[in-house]
Amino acid sequence: MQKISTVNAATFPFEQAPTLFGRLVRSASGEEHSRAFLDWLQLRLELQLADLEEFLGSLPEEQRIDMEAWLATGSYSDLVPDDARDPERLLFLSDLEVILAVRRIP
């Protein structure tokens, strides 16, 4: 599974990510990634939005812009663990679609 295909992951300070979304992005695969994925799914939408905003706000401006562009491409589907069940995969993708749509509302 390639995590951030269009963004150089080495430029992001993910090892210090205090957010669930940051943990999800920084963990390449395995148990840590699956745990971050399941933890993210347990959050209500408004908390997922707040977590994503906190993560993006913790990045330097250029990296935030790159990450927002990466999210806009729909590449966040790469964050779904290979062993995720279909309902989990669909919930994750639909939650992120809603959150990203809400972020675009002025």
N, C-alpha and C positions, 0 to 999 in steps of 0.2 A: 504494500500500500504506500503510495507516494503521498505525503502529507500536504505540502504546500508547493504545488507544481510550478506556479508562476511567480512565487516569491522566494527569495533566498532565505531559508530558515535560519541560516547562520547569522543574519543581521538582526534577528529579533532576540530580545533578552528573555526568552521563555523560561529559562531555568529559574527565574525569580518570579514567575507569574503567580500572583496571589489569587487569581480568579479561576473558576472552573473552566471557563472557555480557554484561558491561557494554558491550563493543565492539559486540556484536550488537544490543543494545537501543538504543544511542545512534545507530548509523548508520542513517540513514533509508532508503537504498537504494543501489544502484550497486555499484561494485567493492569498496569497503571492507566493505559489508554482506555481500556474497557471500563475501568472503575470511574474515570473522569466522564466518560460518555454516559454511563448509567446515572451518575450523580447529576449531570446536566439535565437529563430527562426528568428527574424528580422535581426540578424547580418549576414553579408556576411561570407562565409566560412573562409576567412583569418582572420577576426576579431574573429570568434568563436575559431579558433586555437590559436590566441594570448591570448584570454580570458582564455582558458583552460591552456595554458602554464603559464600564470600569477598565476592562482589558484594553480596549482601544485607547482610552484616555491615558493609560500608563505607557503607551508607546511614544517614542519621539515622532514628531509630525510626519516626516518622510515615511517612516515605517507604518504609521497609522494610515496614511494615504494608500500605501501599497497594500496593506491588509484589507482596507475597505474596497479597493479595486478587486482584490482576490475574492472577497465575499460576493461582490456584485456579479462575478462570472458564474456563480453557482458551484464553484470548486469545493465549497464546504462539504459537498457529498463525499469527498475524499476522507473526511473525518469520521465517517461511520466505520466502526470496526468490522473486519471481515466476518466475525462470528455473530454479528448483531442479527436478531430475528427481524423478519419483515415488519411487524408492527412497530418495533423500536426504530428501525430505519425510517419508516414513513413518518413517525412522530417527530423525530429529529429534523428531518427535512422540512416538514410542514411548519414546525415551530420556527425554524430559522427563516423560512419564507415570510411568515407573518411578522417576525421581529424586524427583518430588513425592510419590509413594506412600511411598518410603523415609523422606522427611523427616517424614511424619505418624506413623511408628512411634515410640512412646514408648521 
